[in-house]
Amino acid sequence: MTDNQTKPVKRAALITGASSGMGREFARRLAGLGECDELFLVARRREEMEKLSAELGVPARIVCADLATEEGLAALKDALAEAKPTLSWVISAAGFGVFGRFDEVSDEDVFKMIDLNVKGAVAVTRMAIPYTVRGGHIVELGSGSVFCPLPNFNIYASSKAFILHYSRALREELKHLGISCTVFCPGWVDTGFFSVADKEGDDVHKPPMEKRKPLLKADRCVRGAVKAAKRGRALYTTNWYTKLEHLLSKLLPAPFLIAGWKSMQNKK
Ligand SMILES: NC(=O)c1ccc[n+]([C@@H]2O[C@H](COP(=O)([O-])OP(=O)(O)OC[C@H]3O[C@@H](n4cnc5c(N)ncnc54)[C@H](OP(=O)(O)O)[C@@H]3O)[C@@H](O)[C@H]2O)c1
């Protein structure tokens, strides 16, 4: 290499929720497209991330962290400070929801949803921005549930409604840095989400599985989300019913939207 040739900068992607579902698909997609030379995979289950890392064909750093805790967030912050990556993608996909009536969901689940889906997501983006390059993309995982208050899925939907507003404002706030922010709002997707959301013993306060079907394919949703982020889209919804929900949320008062949601449930 001659003196005036500089070493190309390694572009990295930071992906939370990388051990499963859509986070895992983002890792596959970004590695497959050659969008990054290195990946930071973040979640609690090391073994799943090791399996993923072995198939990617791009070097991956695995950060095991519970992002609903201060210790987990500090571990990720330390890993970034040590590696000082040049991030071209930040995907905030760690999250979970639990169905159930407000007074039946445990305190642990309620506050963990808020800690992970809201505080954790904001903290990850805040720690990633100093390492994110001009032209970089941030994708925040919202949900089809952002468009309406959802009884019996209240805290989850409310946490994701926060993500919708937060991401849209963040997009404006990051323009001066040349970083785009897209909020990704999929409908029901076939991932590990439901094995966490469907607590044993509560079959009444939620839409039955047959009403959530057909579930969307995670790889197809992620393909669309990556394309939307590269085009600098503010919001990406995956399919007709999520687009319809978005439209109806602009046209109808909340009680009508809530009645539509409740009509899907076993018990109102
Ligand atoms: N599936 C759907 O129908 C759907 C629809 C709309 C939006 N979403 C959103 O999409 C995102 C991805 O979910 P998914 O559908 O892909 O579900 P998933 O397969 O269950 O993936 C969730 C990911 O979040 C990670 N995670 C959970 N708790 C964590 C914690 N405390 N600390 C760190 N990581 C944690 C999980 O990893 P570990 O368990 O290894 O920590 C896993 O990698 C979530 O934000 C979800 O709310 C899902």
The ligand as an SDF file (V2000), in Angstrom:
LIG
                    3D

 48 52  0  0  0  0  0  0  0  0999 V2000
  -43.3750  -10.8920   15.9070 N   0  0  0  0  0  0  0  0  0  0  0  0
  -44.2790   -9.9480   15.7880 C   0  0  0  0  0  0  0  0  0  0  0  0
  -45.4550  -10.2160   15.4640 O   0  0  0  0  0  0  0  0  0  0  0  0
  -43.8870   -8.4990   15.9810 C   0  0  0  0  0  0  0  0  0  0  0  0
  -44.7250   -7.5310   15.4260 C   0  0  0  0  0  0  0  0  0  0  0  0
  -44.3960   -6.2000   15.5690 C   0  0  0  0  0  0  0  0  0  0  0  0
  -43.2380   -5.8330   16.2370 C   0  0  0  0  0  0  0  0  0  0  0  0
  -42.4340   -6.7850   16.7900 N   0  0  0  0  0  0  0  0  0  0  0  0
  -41.2120   -6.3280   17.4810 C   0  0  0  0  0  0  0  0  0  0  0  0
  -40.1060   -6.8160   16.7490 O   0  0  0  0  0  0  0  0  0  0  0  0
  -38.9580   -6.8990   17.6270 C   0  0  0  0  0  0  0  0  0  0  0  0
  -38.3070   -8.2480   17.4140 C   0  0  0  0  0  0  0  0  0  0  0  0
  -39.1980   -9.2480   17.8860 O   0  0  0  0  0  0  0  0  0  0  0  0
  -39.3730  -10.6410   17.1620 P   0  0  0  0  0  0  0  0  0  0  0  0
  -40.7190  -10.6740   16.6070 O   0  0  0  0  0  0  0  0  0  0  0  0
  -38.2120  -10.9050   16.2860 O   0  0  0  0  0  0  0  0  0  0  0  0
  -39.3970  -11.5980   18.4340 O   0  0  0  0  0  0  0  0  0  0  0  0
  -38.3050  -12.6220   19.0200 P   0  0  0  0  0  0  0  0  0  0  0  0
  -38.0060  -13.6730   18.0260 O   0  0  0  0  0  0  0  0  0  0  0  0
  -38.8590  -13.0230   20.3490 O   0  0  0  0  0  0  0  0  0  0  0  0
  -37.0250  -11.7070   19.2270 O   0  0  0  0  0  0  0  0  0  0  0  0
  -36.8960  -10.8200   20.3020 C   0  0  0  0  0  0  0  0  0  0  0  0
  -35.4270  -10.5170   20.4940 C   0  0  0  0  0  0  0  0  0  0  0  0
  -35.2930   -9.6020   21.5940 O   0  0  0  0  0  0  0  0  0  0  0  0
  -34.2890  -10.1060   22.4780 C   0  0  0  0  0  0  0  0  0  0  0  0
  -34.5620   -9.7210   23.8530 N   0  0  0  0  0  0  0  0  0  0  0  0
  -35.6890   -9.9980   24.5620 C   0  0  0  0  0  0  0  0  0  0  0  0
  -35.5510   -9.5520   25.8200 N   0  0  0  0  0  0  0  0  0  0  0  0
  -34.3060   -9.0050   25.9010 C   0  0  0  0  0  0  0  0  0  0  0  0
  -33.5770   -8.3820   26.9300 C   0  0  0  0  0  0  0  0  0  0  0  0
  -34.0870   -8.2250   28.1750 N   0  0  0  0  0  0  0  0  0  0  0  0
  -32.3300   -7.9200   26.6650 N   0  0  0  0  0  0  0  0  0  0  0  0
  -31.7970   -8.0760   25.4390 C   0  0  0  0  0  0  0  0  0  0  0  0
  -32.4320   -8.6480   24.4150 N   0  0  0  0  0  0  0  0  0  0  0  0
  -33.6790   -9.1080   24.6440 C   0  0  0  0  0  0  0  0  0  0  0  0
  -34.3710  -11.6240   22.3220 C   0  0  0  0  0  0  0  0  0  0  0  0
  -33.1300  -12.2260   22.6560 O   0  0  0  0  0  0  0  0  0  0  0  0
  -32.7850  -12.9950   24.0170 P   0  0  0  0  0  0  0  0  0  0  0  0
  -34.0250  -13.7030   24.4750 O   0  0  0  0  0  0  0  0  0  0  0  0
  -31.6710  -13.9020   23.6070 O   0  0  0  0  0  0  0  0  0  0  0  0
  -32.3420  -11.9290   24.9570 O   0  0  0  0  0  0  0  0  0  0  0  0
  -34.6120  -11.7540   20.8290 C   0  0  0  0  0  0  0  0  0  0  0  0
  -33.4040  -11.7440   20.1340 O   0  0  0  0  0  0  0  0  0  0  0  0
  -39.4930   -6.6470   19.0280 C   0  0  0  0  0  0  0  0  0  0  0  0
  -39.2110   -5.3250   19.3860 O   0  0  0  0  0  0  0  0  0  0  0  0
  -40.9920   -6.8540   18.8810 C   0  0  0  0  0  0  0  0  0  0  0  0
  -41.6880   -6.1100   19.8230 O   0  0  0  0  0  0  0  0  0  0  0  0
  -42.7430   -8.1150   16.6630 C   0  0  0  0  0  0  0  0  0  0  0  0
  1  2  1  0
  2  3  2  0
  2  4  1  0
  4  5  1  0
  4 48  2  0
  5  6  2  0
  6  7  1  0
  7  8  2  0
  8  9  1  0
  8 48  1  0
  9 10  1  0
  9 46  1  0
 10 11  1  0
 11 12  1  0
 11 44  1  0
 12 13  1  0
 13 14  1  0
 14 15  2  0
 14 16  1  0
 14 17  1  0
 17 18  1  0
 18 19  2  0
 18 20  1  0
 18 21  1  0
 21 22  1  0
 22 23  1  0
 23 24  1  0
 23 42  1  0
 24 25  1  0
 25 26  1  0
 25 36  1  0
 26 27  1  0
 26 35  1  0
 27 28  2  0
 28 29  1  0
 29 30  1  0
 29 35  2  0
 30 31  1  0
 30 32  2  0
 32 33  1  0
 33 34  2  0
 34 35  1  0
 36 37  1  0
 36 42  1  0
 37 38  1  0
 38 39  2  0
 38 40  1  0
 38 41  1  0
 42 43  1  0
 44 45  1  0
 44 46  1  0
 46 47  1  0
M  CHG  2   8   1  16  -1
M  END
$$$$
